[in-house]
Amino acid sequence: MLEKLFKLKENQTSLKQEVVAGLTTFLTMAYIIFVNPMMLADAGMDHGAVFVATCLAAAIGCLIMGIVANYPIALAPGMGLNAFFTYTVVGEMGYSWETALGAVFLSGICFLVLSLVKIREWIVNSIPMSLRLGIAAGIGLFLALIGLKSAGIVVASPATLVTMGDVTAFPAVMAILGFFMIIAMVHRGMKSAVIVSILSITVLGILFGDVQYQGVMSTPPSIMPTFMKMDLASVLEVSMLSVVFAFLFVDLFDTSGTLVAVAQRGGFLDDKGRLPRLNRALTADSTATIAGAMLGTSTTTSYIESTAGVSAGGRTGLTAVVVGMLFLFSLFFSPLAGMVPAYATAGTLFYVAILMMSGLVHVEWEDLTEAAPVVVVCILMPLTFSIATGIAMGFISYAVIKLLSGRYRDLSLGVLVLAALFIAKFVYG
């Protein structure tokens, strides 16, 4: 059955090789079962319910990707998108988390439609590479700021807006130690570096009496506090269109970049550099987002950590299926997830920021008309504490700079339309 479904011999792999690859991928991305519930809890959502929704959404996405698209690509609620959900849509803009879930659901529907009608390529190609790189890096800096803030390393200041906190306090020391541990273990090639760091800092918190031990395993908590709690009526308001677009936009480019990166690492691209069964992979991603919103979590997307599994020998969808099964097994570790303090995940956020900023090396720094909008995005996204604002100012600055520089031929119709819409939003609110 496995041979017929995943074509193991044709892809020159075996059951053992796929299982090892699946375990490798899971260990590199399992941190999301600790980080996502903690982050969405800041939006007022039930921690236990989000934990269950996170595991189930990841499992559904992995199983669909593995069985339908037959690619070793794992999915889970995306970093950056969960921060946008909590700190921008709910925190800054003042919407309820139910409305935010409705926006995630609608963005998933839009993504599914775009995948089916095959106009995704036009949208992706109409956005300059520099803006895509800048948005990814800006989200990374935004996550880093969240991590520093949660650990008390960066605090508010009436004189300078932000300043250094007490770095000798226990949370700050533990966050710094966790970050150093991750970097050292990753450098030594340890695939489970992130999750080992999170668990180690949590154990230290217990030993020093800062965290109360609650057990490791139990039956999964109820998902009912978040299940089908989407407020779809509020999403239809005009003011929510920019939120839906932001969810869709970030997911679209995050998924596209991840698929290409994993495909290149695994040698899945055809002679023309295209990914076979691309629409199936995109359908899996968008379907997982829809399911995740119904369950009660932010946008579910493909994970770049899948490259770890591919490097370990993963060649078919069986790798993704193994990851999905491990996420289902994780449902029984809710007490452990509930014990993880914020400072235990702060180092993880900073590490993810490093990964997301690495793409800046590909920016054409010699061309100021390309580099300047990137810097605008990277600076404004964390300093305004808003991913949506960073994206908007990036498009506006790109269009204006190109027009004033006489480089109007570099502008696509998509960039001009989006820049005009963002300007209208700022002018008319």
Secondary structure, DSSP 8 states (H G I E B T S, - for coil): -HHHHH-TTTTT--HHHHHHHHHHHHHHHTTHHHHHHHHHHTTT--HHHHHHHHHHHHHHHHHHIIIII-----EEE-TTHHHIIIIIIIIIT---HHHHHHHHHHHHHHHHHHHHHT-HHHHHHHS-HHHHHHHHHHHHHHHHHHHHHHTTSEEEETTTEEEE--TTSHHHHHHHHHHHHHHHHHHTT-TTHHHHHHHHHHHHHHHTTSS----S--S----TTTTT---HHHHTSGGGHHHHHHHHHHHHHHHHHHHHHHHHHHT---TTS--TTHHHHHHHHHHHHHHHHHHT-S-EEE-TTHHHHHHTT--SHHHHHHHHHHHHHGGGGHHHHHH--HHHHHHHHHHHHHHHHGGGGGS-TT-HHHHHHHHHHHHHHHHTT-HHHHHHHHHHHHHHHHHHTT-GGG--HHHHHHHHHHHHHHHH-
